[in-house]
Amino acid sequence: MMESTPLRFDVDTEDSPTRDSFKRSIRRNKTFMKASLAHILIISIVVNIALSIAFAALLLSWRHARSFKANEAESDHNPLIPPGIDEEVLVPVQFGWEYYAETVDDMENVDRNWDALNPDIGWISLPQAEFSQWGYRPVGDDPTDPNKGFQVLQGYHSLHCLKTIRHTMLQLARGEKLDVKFGHSMHCLAALLRDVICFADNSLPLDIPGENHDQYQYVRKCRNWEALSRWAGERTSCMTTNKEGILDAEHANLENCTRTDNVLLQRYT
């Protein structure tokens, strides 16, 4: 039987190459871990910066959207738009109404109604800042307040033109000397043509069951003139037009200011 030999290491482990390799491996691992941690830290910082920028951009976008919606909502309440003017009003169209007569015998009342029309309330006075804020341009300064400007509402300019043309027609028919220059009346005709083109009104007579054609021809759907009249009367500059149809823009009759246009309105009921 062979004699057993105890297990023995002939190599000194303190100075062996295996020990050196192990130490080098540990140092490499530590270096790698340090480098990895540095990379992770850098990536984390970059990601955090990117997230911060993205959050800031989203916040600015959200604030901009809110601001836009607020401005949009504010524009829906433009103080220069008369409240209720877009209300649909049914108006009967008639022969022989207050501004039309089929016979000469009825002209006295018609003339009285036309003469009573007051387009001058459409020359409104507003703070200069409001004109600028909403993109409008005043035609001049209010003679009673330099911080205000004045301008005419288009509907009342058209009313002035209708009244001017009618007055000129009657004077020509009677062979009278014209109060308003003929060129002014031609200007008014052109202005009314612009109104027709601008509004491009495609409305048709309404078909209302049971309507009485003995009382009127048909019914129209219109905007609310009463709302415009009230709004203009509250803001009129109190300036007046002279006999020649020219506005006196240097004076305002505040003491005897007429704040109604005297338009006779009819509604379909």
C-alpha positions in Angstrom: 0.0 0.0 0.0 1.4 3.3 -1.0 2.1 6.0 1.7 -0.2 9.0 1.4 1.4 12.4 1.0 -0.2 15.4 2.7 -1.5 18.1 0.3 1.0 20.9 0.1 1.4 24.1 -1.8 4.8 24.7 -3.2 4.0 28.2 -4.2 4.1 31.2 -1.9 0.7 32.9 -2.4 1.9 36.3 -1.3 4.3 36.6 -4.3 2.5 34.5 -6.8 1.4 35.9 -10.2 -2.2 34.8 -9.5 -2.4 37.2 -6.6 -1.1 40.0 -8.7 -3.7 39.3 -11.4 -6.4 39.3 -8.8 -5.3 42.7 -7.4 -5.1 44.1 -10.9 -8.6 42.8 -11.6 -10.0 44.4 -8.5 -8.3 47.8 -9.4 -9.8 47.5 -13.0 -13.2 46.8 -11.5 -13.0 49.8 -9.2 -11.9 52.0 -12.1 -14.7 50.7 -14.2 -17.2 51.3 -11.5 -16.0 54.8 -10.9 -16.2 55.5 -14.7 -19.7 54.0 -14.8 -20.8 56.1 -11.9 -19.4 59.2 -13.5 -21.3 58.3 -16.8 -24.5 57.6 -14.9 -24.1 60.9 -13.1 -23.5 62.8 -16.3 -26.5 61.1 -18.0 -28.7 61.8 -15.0 -27.7 65.5 -15.1 -28.4 65.8 -18.8 -31.7 64.0 -18.5 -32.7 66.3 -15.6 -31.8 69.4 -17.6 -33.7 68.1 -20.6 -36.8 67.3 -18.5 -36.5 70.8 -16.9 -36.4 72.4 -20.3 -39.3 70.3 -21.6 -41.3 71.2 -18.4 -40.6 74.9 -18.8 -41.6 74.7 -22.5 -44.8 73.0 -21.6 -45.5 75.5 -18.9 -44.9 78.4 -21.3 -47.1 76.8 -23.9 -49.8 76.3 -21.3 -49.6 79.9 -20.2 -49.6 81.1 -23.8 -52.7 79.0 -24.5 -54.5 80.4 -21.4 -53.5 83.9 -22.4 -54.7 83.3 -26.0 -58.0 82.0 -24.7 -58.3 84.9 -22.3 -57.7 87.4 -25.1 -60.1 85.5 -27.4 -62.7 85.6 -24.7 -62.0 89.3 -24.1 -62.4 89.9 -27.9 -65.8 88.3 -27.7 -66.8 91.1 -25.4 -65.5 94.0 -27.5 -67.0 97.1 -25.9 -67.3 98.6 -29.4 -69.8 96.0 -30.4 -73.4 96.9 -29.2 -74.8 94.2 -27.0 -77.7 92.4 -28.7 -77.0 93.8 -32.2 -76.8 90.3 -33.6 -80.2 89.3 -32.3 -82.4 88.1 -35.2 -85.4 90.3 -35.7 -88.3 89.6 -38.0 -89.3 92.7 -39.9 -92.4 92.8 -42.2 -91.8 94.4 -45.6 -94.8 96.5 -46.6 -96.1 98.9 -49.2 -97.2 102.2 -47.8 -95.2 102.1 -44.5 -94.0 105.1 -42.6 -91.3 106.1 -45.1 -93.2 105.4 -48.3 -96.3 106.7 -49.9 -98.1 105.6 -53.1 -99.9 108.9 -53.6 -99.0 112.5 -53.2 -101.8 112.9 -50.6 -99.8 110.8 -48.2 -96.5 112.5 -48.6 -97.0 115.0 -45.7 -96.7 112.3 -43.1 -93.9 110.6 -45.0 -92.0 113.9 -45.3 -92.4 114.4 -41.6 -91.0 111.0 -40.8 -88.0 111.4 -43.1 -87.2 114.9 -41.7 -87.3 113.6 -38.2 -84.6 111.0 -38.8 -81.4 111.9 -36.9 -78.3 110.2 -38.3 -76.1 112.5 -36.2 -76.3 110.3 -33.1 -74.1 107.9 -35.1 -71.1 110.2 -34.7 -69.9 108.6 -31.5 -67.2 109.8 -29.1 -64.9 107.2 -27.4 -61.6 107.3 -25.5 -58.6 107.3 -27.9 -57.2 104.2 -26.1 -60.3 102.2 -27.0 -60.1 103.1 -30.7 -56.4 102.0 -30.6 -57.0 98.8 -28.5 -59.6 97.4 -30.9 -57.9 98.5 -34.2 -60.2 101.4 -35.2 -59.2 104.8 -36.3 -61.0 108.0 -35.2 -61.6 110.6 -37.8 -60.7 113.4 -35.4 -60.5 114.6 -31.8 -63.6 115.2 -29.7 -63.8 119.0 -29.3 -64.9 118.6 -25.7 -62.3 116.1 -24.6 -58.8 115.7 -26.2 -58.5 112.2 -24.7 -61.4 111.1 -26.9 -61.9 110.7 -30.6 -65.0 110.6 -32.8 -66.0 108.5 -35.7 -69.3 107.6 -37.5 -71.0 104.2 -37.3 -71.5 102.9 -40.8 -75.2 102.3 -40.4 -75.7 106.0 -39.5 -73.6 107.1 -42.4 -75.9 105.1 -44.7 -78.9 106.7 -43.0 -77.4 110.1 -43.6 -76.9 109.3 -47.2 -80.4 108.1 -47.7 -81.8 111.2 -46.2 -79.4 113.4 -48.3 -80.3 111.7 -51.6 -84.0 111.9 -50.9 -83.7 115.6 -50.1 -81.7 116.2 -53.3 -84.3 114.3 -55.4 -87.2 116.3 -54.0 -85.4 119.6 -54.7 -84.5 118.6 -58.2 -88.1 117.5 -58.8 -89.4 120.9 -57.5 -86.8 122.9 -59.5 -85.3 124.3 -56.3 -81.7 125.2 -55.6 -79.8 122.4 -54.0 -78.9 122.7 -50.4 -76.4 119.8 -50.6 -73.8 119.8 -53.4 -74.7 117.4 -56.2 -71.3 115.7 -55.8 -72.1 115.0 -52.2 -75.2 113.1 -53.2 -73.2 111.1 -55.8 -70.8 110.3 -53.0 -73.7 109.0 -51.0 -74.9 106.8 -53.9 -71.5 105.3 -54.2 -71.4 104.7 -50.4 -74.7 102.9 -50.5 -73.4 100.7 -53.3 -70.4 99.8 -51.2 -72.8 98.8 -48.4 -74.7 96.6 -50.7 -71.5 94.9 -51.9 -70.0 94.7 -48.4 -73.0 93.0 -46.8 -73.6 90.6 -49.8 -77.0 90.0 -48.4 -78.2 86.6 -49.5 -81.4 86.5 -47.4 -84.7 85.4 -49.0 -88.3 86.2 -48.0 -89.3 84.0 -45.1 -92.1 81.5 -45.6 -94.2 81.9 -42.4 -97.4 79.8 -42.2 -100.6 81.8 -42.0 -99.0 85.1 -42.8 -101.4 87.8 -44.0 -100.3 89.1 -47.4 -103.0 91.8 -47.2 -100.9 93.5 -44.4 -97.4 93.1 -45.9 -95.5 91.5 -48.8 -93.1 89.3 -46.9 -90.9 89.0 -43.7 -87.2 89.6 -43.5 -84.7 88.4 -40.9 -82.6 91.4 -39.7 -80.1 92.5 -37.1 -81.3 94.4 -34.1 -81.4 98.1 -35.0 -82.8 99.0 -31.6 -79.6 97.7 -30.0 -77.5 99.8 -32.2 -79.7 102.9 -31.6 -79.4 102.6 -27.8 -75.6 102.0 -27.9 -75.1 105.0 -30.2 -77.3 107.3 -28.2 -75.3 106.6 -25.1 -72.0 107.5 -26.9 -73.0 110.2 -29.3 -70.6 113.1 -29.6 -73.6 115.5 -29.8 -72.1 117.0 -33.0 -74.6 118.0 -35.7 -74.7 118.2 -39.5 -75.5 121.5 -41.1 -77.9 122.2 -44.0 -75.2 121.4 -46.5 -74.8 117.9 -45.0 -71.4 118.7 -43.5 -70.6 117.8 -39.9 -69.7 120.6 -37.6 -66.6 118.8 -36.1 -65.5 121.8 -34.0 -68.6 122.1 -31.7 -70.7 119.7 -29.7 -74.2 120.7 -28.5 -74.0 119.0 -25.1 -76.8 121.0 -23.5 -79.4 120.2 -26.2 -78.0 116.9 -27.4 -80.5 114.6 -29.2 -79.7 110.9 -28.3 -82.3 109.2 -30.4 -82.4 108.6 -34.2 -86.2 108.7 -34.4 -86.3 105.6 -36.7 -89.8 104.1 -36.7 -89.4 100.4 -36.4 -91.7 97.5 -37.1 -91.5 93.9 -35.9 -93.2 90.9 -37.1 -95.4 89.5 -34.3 
